[in-house]
Amino acid sequence: MGTFRRLPIVVIALCVWSVAGAAQDTTKTTASQLSKEEMEAFLLKGKITKTRDAGGGVTASARGTMTDGHITHDVHIQNVDISQTVFEAGKSTELNFKDSYKYNVAGYRVAQLLGLNVPMSVERVISGKESAVTWWVDDVKMDEKERMKQKTLGPDPIRTTKQIQIMRIFDELIQNRDRNQGNILWTSDFTMWLIDHTRAFRLGKTLLKPEQLTRCDRGLLEKLRAMTSDSLAQAVGNSLTKGEQEALLARRDLIVKLYEDRIAKYTEAAVLFTL
């Protein structure tokens, strides 16, 4: 009789252990464990099980938990899609203003073309609205606001400053007017991830702050040189209009020329680095 009374306890314990183990396996899935194809399929087909306010933004974006039955991971959901002829924010005025979820998808696709750290973002319908669904960055240690507060450059200050320079080049390329401290993330190994590009990809064909472009990663410069109208169009698909693609290529030309001029003046060794 004693054996009979103990058996259910063992079975229950095993069941609890199995469920906990399964939950641990799914919730610990990280970007490094998935191929790009697997992550894209997950973002396109996964089911949202719960949502809550993402915090820190002005576009009422949401943080969702998504699962496909095997993988469980959080995602960032944005469906903002605003166009205004004149937009006023405080003392600044912008003409032909756009704030669109499509630019999150475009930001990821351009970053992939250049080998930069922007989380995967796909376009799909969520709750009846066209949205950008973006992989929630894993292992975030702090954002840029906290880094500045701590006055730290991490364990490798030179690597950190190189990443900041790469960010400045990327933001000039996509003409990002909303790079604030909350959308610069640092993981525990002090790798930078850039998020939230809904106010980028303007039609301007000049650089906003060329004086900040002092040095450049060698590989990035080569990829900028290699970018063509065809390779860009293939990469971004319908996430950018033809005019937005042409403006980006015009800014690319200016960035490449800026660095070629700096190399001619200061030597390649002084201007280029390898991250």
Residue pairs with C-beta under 8 A, 6 or more apart in sequence:
23 72
26 67
26 70
26 71
26 72
27 72
27 73
29 71
29 72
29 73
30 138
30 139
31 39
31 119
31 120
31 135
31 138
32 138
34 42
34 71
36 120
39 120
39 135
40 120
40 122
41 68
42 66
42 68
42 71
42 73
43 66
43 75
43 120
43 121
43 122
43 124
43 133
43 134
43 135
44 122
44 124
44 133
45 68
46 66
46 67
46 68
46 71
46 75
47 66
47 67
47 68
48 64
48 65
48 66
48 75
48 77
48 126
49 64
49 65
49 66
49 67
50 64
50 65
51 62
51 63
51 64
51 65
51 77
52 62
52 63
53 60
53 62
53 63
54 61
54 62
54 63
54 76
54 77
55 63
56 182
57 182
57 196
59 78
59 80
59 99
59 198
60 80
61 76
61 77
61 78
61 80
62 76
62 77
62 78
63 74
63 75
63 76
63 77
63 136
64 74
64 75
64 76
64 77
64 126
64 133
65 72
65 73
65 74
65 75
66 72
66 73
66 74
66 75
66 133
67 73
73 135
73 136
74 136
75 133
75 134
75 135
75 136
76 119
76 132
76 133
76 134
76 135
76 136
76 195
76 196
77 126
77 131
77 132
77 133
77 134
78 101
78 104
78 131
78 132
78 134
78 196
78 198
79 101
79 126
79 129
79 130
79 131
79 132
80 99
80 100
80 101
80 198
81 99
81 100
81 101
81 102
81 130
82 97
82 98
82 99
82 100
83 96
83 97
83 98
83 100
84 97
84 98
85 95
85 96
85 97
86 93
86 94
86 95
86 97
87 93
87 94
87 95
87 97
88 94
94 177
96 202
96 203
98 199
98 201
98 202
99 198
99 199
100 198
101 123
101 130
101 131
101 132
101 198
102 123
102 132
102 239
102 240
103 197
103 198
103 199
103 200
103 201
103 239
104 121
104 132
104 134
104 196
104 197
104 198
105 121
105 122
105 123
105 132
105 239
106 174
106 197
106 200
106 201
106 236
106 239
106 240
106 244
107 118
107 121
107 174
107 194
107 197
107 200
107 201
108 118
108 119
108 120
108 121
108 134
109 235
109 236
109 237
109 239
110 173
110 174
110 232
110 235
110 236
110 248
111 117
111 118
111 170
111 194
112 118
112 235
113 223
113 227
113 231
113 232
113 235
114 170
114 220
114 223
114 224
114 227
115 219
115 220
115 223
116 166
116 170
116 194
116 220
117 191
117 192
117 193
117 194
118 193
118 194
118 195
118 197
119 134
119 135
119 136
119 137
119 193
119 195
120 134
120 135
121 132
121 133
121 134
121 135
122 132
122 133
122 134
123 130
123 131
123 132
123 133
123 239
124 130
124 131
124 133
125 131
126 133
132 198
134 195
137 185
137 187
137 193
137 195
138 187
139 187
139 188
139 189
140 185
140 186
140 187
140 193
141 186
141 187
141 188
141 190
142 150
142 185
142 186
143 181
143 182
143 183
143 184
143 185
143 186
144 181
144 182
144 184
144 185
144 186
145 181
145 182
147 154
147 186
148 181
153 160
153 161
154 160
154 186
154 190
155 190
156 190
159 190
159 275
160 190
160 192
162 215
162 217
162 273
162 275
163 191
163 192
163 275
164 192
165 213
165 214
165 215
165 216
165 217
166 192
166 216
166 217
166 220
166 275
167 179
167 184
167 192
167 194
168 209
168 212
168 213
169 213
169 216
169 220
169 255
170 176
170 194
171 179
171 200
172 207
172 208
172 209
172 210
172 213
172 251
172 255
173 224
173 248
173 251
173 252
173 255
174 197
174 200
174 201
174 248
175 200
175 201
175 202
175 204
175 208
175 247
175 248
175 251
176 197
176 199
176 200
177 199
177 200
177 202
177 208
178 196
178 197
178 198
178 199
178 200
179 194
182 196
183 194
183 195
183 196
184 192
184 193
184 194
184 195
185 192
185 193
185 194
185 195
186 192
186 193
187 193
201 240
201 244
201 247
201 248
202 247
203 243
203 244
203 247
204 247
204 251
205 247
205 250
205 251
205 254
206 251
206 254
207 213
207 251
207 254
207 255
207 258
210 254
210 258
213 255
213 258
213 259
214 262
214 271
215 271
215 272
215 273
216 259
216 271
216 272
216 273
217 272
217 273
217 274
217 275
218 272
218 273
218 274
219 274
219 275
221 256
221 259
221 272
224 252
224 255
224 256
225 256
227 249
227 252
229 245
229 246
229 249
232 245
232 248
232 249
233 245
236 245
240 248
259 271
259 272
262 271
263 271
263 272
